[in-house]
Amino acid sequence: MRKFVLIAAIALTSTLALSACGKHGDDQQDGQQAAQQAPKPTDPADSKGWNTYLGQIVQKNMQGMSANQPYAYMVTAGTTDEAKAQNDRQLQSVQDTVARGVLPGNLLAFGGPDSTKTADLVVAAFKDAKPGSFKDVIVLFIGDKADEQRVTDALKPTGATIRFVVM
């Protein structure tokens, strides 16, 4: 019995020591990631670059969200037939989400290389939303200042908490 207690104590001590080492490495890694902010991509077709760039903006604007993860929608520039079809599918998906409703505490984020197309998608998706149906839901729009007002006008009746970030 004494051997079992001794082994358990050693295992517990080792686990605590290793977890402390891991936390130090995590702090260093967090510091490196903060120093390596992804720049805004110049190529509208660079979907990986745009996902990285927009993802970091979403991460910075998650305060007040109580859900496990945000719903993020990256609207492509729509320069190819495939990209246009992808945007059409995405619009249908967002319209279905808006029709079903979203639980309070969730965050919906919209962004993409072409702010006008992103704004068009948001306006089209929320045009039939019921008044007050998005109370306590955060909607983040990442785009140009020129599109802020029409997106705000489309979202305001839903009761959503609207956040806007200039790209």
Phi, psi and omega in degrees: 000319180296325179296319180298316179296320180295316179296317179297319180295318178296316179298317180295317178298316179297317180298315179296320179295317180292322179292326177294321177296319180296322180294322177297318178296322179296320179298318178296317181295319178299319179295321179292319180295322179296325180285339183253063178288134181289133178283161177291123181296148178266338181266117180297340181272357181279079186295325179295315179297318179293319178299318179295312181298311182290326179300320179291328177292317178299315180302323181285345185242031182266003181299139181090353180273133179248356178283166181295319181208156181280162169265110183250131180238116176259115181270121182289168178289343177070037183274343178240166178298321179296318179294321177296319178295321178298317178296322178296317178296321180294318177301316179298319179297315180292320178300319178296319179296316180296319180295321179286326184098161181231138181291146176304146180096352178274162177232128173250126182241134180234132178195167178173174184293335180246103184301322181297317179292323178295315179297319178302317180297314181298313181298315180294320183291326185261004184297330181254014180293142180285141178303132178078002186286349181242028179300133180067018172254135180266129175243118181256123176248122179251111184189201181273151179303327181298336182262354185300313186295317182289329175291317178300316179298323180288327185270333186307314181298338182284344181082008180292153171277115187262129174238140180233132176234127178282133177284000000 
